[in-house]
């Protein structure tokens, strides 16, 4: 697909909707950079856990982590890796306990402020696909294209369980489902940057769609938008 300019594309949505797989493939099809902003919050959660942070403590630990935070996405052996202060945290941040803590720390103003600044710097030149939970509403309200990818809770929790099972995690479908419902409540009801579609986002339900079909739907929309802009 030939576009007249490098677009800034955001894909928001809840856990398990397929954002990572769809965003990676969409970026590949467009020849764009893919940025997993959710992984950035998980990285802060991991560093916070290692520093002894808990929700019952004050936010000084989080503030210190954010002030010295250096995050970088790098390609290694054909895969995208996330370095936090030079440490490869790509696998560690996917553990279920980090997911739960990430939901908690992402509601803290100091964390969102710092990561939003990093994300804006990464995306300002365009030619990027950013996935997350508030990319189109808070971080990039003027993004060229915004998608909100969703699926039923049952489908999303099943997908997540299969991922964890493949990674050798000791869990059950019921546990994963409950954790996902809890995270949904936290993400949608938090006061700071709650999870919701941007007013001008394209809503996509992936419950009954394969990844390739979702990506094609998005490509068709981008092509149509580009054609309309040239008219």
C-alpha positions in Angstrom: 0.0 0.0 0.0 1.4 3.4 -1.0 0.4 6.3 1.3 1.0 10.0 0.8 2.5 10.4 4.3 3.7 8.3 7.2 0.7 7.9 9.5 0.4 7.6 13.2 -1.9 4.7 13.9 -3.3 3.8 17.4 -4.9 0.5 18.4 -6.5 0.5 21.8 -8.6 -2.1 23.5 -8.8 -4.5 26.5 -6.5 -7.4 27.3 -6.9 -10.4 25.1 -8.6 -8.6 22.2 -5.6 -9.4 19.9 -4.0 -6.0 19.9 -0.4 -7.3 19.8 -0.8 -9.8 17.0 -2.9 -7.4 14.9 -0.6 -4.4 15.5 2.5 -6.3 14.6 1.0 -7.6 11.4 -0.5 -4.2 10.5 2.9 -2.5 11.0 4.6 -5.2 8.9 2.1 -4.8 6.1 2.6 -1.0 6.1 6.4 -1.1 6.7 5.9 0.8 9.9 7.4 0.5 13.4 5.4 -1.4 16.0 5.3 -0.1 19.6 3.8 -2.1 22.4 2.9 0.5 25.0 1.3 -2.0 27.3 4.7 -3.7 27.6 6.1 -0.4 28.8 3.7 -0.3 31.8 4.5 -3.9 32.5 8.2 -3.0 32.6 7.5 -0.3 35.2 5.5 -2.8 37.2 8.4 -5.3 37.0 10.9 -2.7 38.2 8.5 -1.6 41.0 8.1 -5.2 42.2 11.8 -5.7 42.2 12.1 -2.5 44.3 9.7 -3.7 46.9 6.8 -1.5 45.8 3.2 -2.4 46.9 0.0 -0.5 46.6 0.0 0.1 50.4 3.2 2.1 50.2 3.6 5.7 49.1 4.5 6.6 45.5 8.1 7.6 46.2 9.4 4.3 44.8 7.4 4.8 41.5 8.6 8.4 41.2 12.3 7.3 41.6 11.7 4.5 39.0 10.1 6.9 36.5 12.8 9.6 36.9 15.5 7.2 36.0 13.6 5.2 33.4 15.1 4.4 30.1 13.0 2.2 27.8 14.0 1.0 24.3 12.6 -1.4 21.8 15.2 -3.3 19.8 15.1 -5.9 17.1 17.1 -9.1 18.0 17.1 -12.3 16.0 13.9 -11.2 14.2 11.9 -10.4 17.3 11.1 -7.2 19.1 12.7 -6.9 22.5 12.1 -4.4 25.3 15.0 -3.1 27.3 14.3 -1.4 30.6 17.4 0.5 31.8 19.5 -1.8 29.5 17.9 -5.0 30.9 15.9 -7.3 28.6 12.6 -7.7 30.3 10.6 -9.2 27.3 9.8 -12.5 28.9 9.6 -11.4 32.6 6.8 -8.8 32.0 4.4 -11.5 30.7 3.9 -13.3 34.0 0.4 -13.0 35.4 1.4 -11.2 38.6 3.1 -8.5 36.6 -0.1 -8.0 34.5 -2.0 -7.4 37.7 0.5 -5.0 39.1 0.8 -3.2 35.7 -2.9 -2.4 36.0 -2.4 -0.8 39.4 0.7 1.2 38.5 -0.8 2.4 35.2 -3.4 4.3 37.2 -0.7 6.4 38.9 -0.2 9.9 37.5 3.6 9.9 37.8 3.8 6.7 35.7 1.4 7.8 33.0 3.0 11.2 32.7 6.5 9.7 32.2 5.5 7.0 29.8 3.2 9.3 27.8 6.3 11.6 27.2 8.4 8.6 26.1 5.6 7.4 23.8 5.1 10.8 22.2 8.8 11.0 21.5 8.7 7.6 19.9 5.7 8.3 17.7 6.1 11.9 16.7 7.7 11.2 13.3 4.8 9.0 12.2 5.2 5.7 10.4 4.2 3.8 13.6 1.5 1.6 15.0 1.0 2.0 18.7 -1.1 -0.4 20.8 -2.3 0.3 24.3 -5.3 1.5 26.3 -5.3 5.2 26.0 -3.2 5.9 22.8 -6.1 7.4 20.9 -7.8 9.2 23.8 -4.9 10.7 25.8 -1.4 10.2 24.4 -2.2 10.8 20.7 -5.7 12.5 20.5 -4.7 13.8 17.0 -3.6 10.5 15.6 -4.2 10.0 11.9 -6.1 6.7 12.4 -7.5 5.3 15.6 -8.9 1.8 16.1 -10.5 0.2 19.2 -10.2 -3.5 19.1 -12.4 -5.6 21.3 -13.8 -9.1 21.8 -16.1 -10.8 24.2 -14.7 -11.5 27.7 -15.0 -15.3 27.1 -13.1 -15.2 23.9 -10.4 -12.9 25.3 -9.8 -15.0 28.5 -9.6 -18.2 26.4 -7.0 -16.6 24.1 -5.0 -15.5 27.1 -5.2 -18.9 28.8 -3.9 -20.6 25.7 -1.0 -18.1 25.5 -0.1 -18.8 29.2 -0.5 -22.6 28.7 1.9 -22.5 25.7 4.4 -20.6 27.9 4.2 -23.2 30.6 2.4 -21.1 33.2 0.5 -23.1 35.9 -3.0 -21.6 35.8 -6.6 -22.5 34.9 -9.1 -21.1 32.5 -11.2 -20.0 35.5 -8.3 -18.1 37.1 -7.4 -16.4 33.9 -11.0 -15.4 33.3 -11.4 -13.9 36.8 -8.1 -12.0 36.5 -9.2 -10.6 33.1 -12.5 -9.4 34.5 -10.7 -7.8 37.4 -8.3 -6.0 35.1 -11.2 -4.9 32.8 -12.9 -3.3 35.8 -9.7 -1.6 36.9 -8.9 -0.3 33.5 -12.4 0.9 32.7 -13.2 2.5 36.0 -9.9 4.2 37.0 -10.1 8.0 37.3 -7.0 8.6 35.2 -7.2 7.8 31.5 -9.9 5.0 31.7 -10.1 2.5 29.0 -12.6 3.6 26.4 -12.8 4.1 22.6 -11.9 7.6 21.3 -14.9 9.4 19.9 -13.5 9.1 16.4 -12.1 5.6 16.7 -13.1 2.8 14.3 -14.6 0.0 16.5 -13.5 -3.6 15.5 -14.9 -6.7 17.2 -12.4 -9.6 16.8 -14.5 -12.2 18.6 -15.3 -14.1 15.3 -12.4 -12.9 13.2 -9.0 -14.3 12.5 -6.0 -12.0 12.8 -5.5 -11.7 9.0 -9.2 -10.6 8.6 -8.9 -7.9 11.3 -5.7 -6.6 9.7 -7.3 -6.6 6.2 -10.3 -4.7 7.6 -7.9 -2.1 9.0 -5.9 -1.8 5.8 -9.1 -1.3 3.8 -10.1 1.5 6.1 -6.7 3.2 5.8 -6.7 2.8 2.0 -10.2 4.3 1.9 -9.2 7.2 4.1 -6.1 7.9 2.1 -8.1 7.9 -1.2 -10.7 10.3 0.3 -7.9 12.7 1.4 -6.5 12.7 -2.1 -9.8 13.4 -3.7 
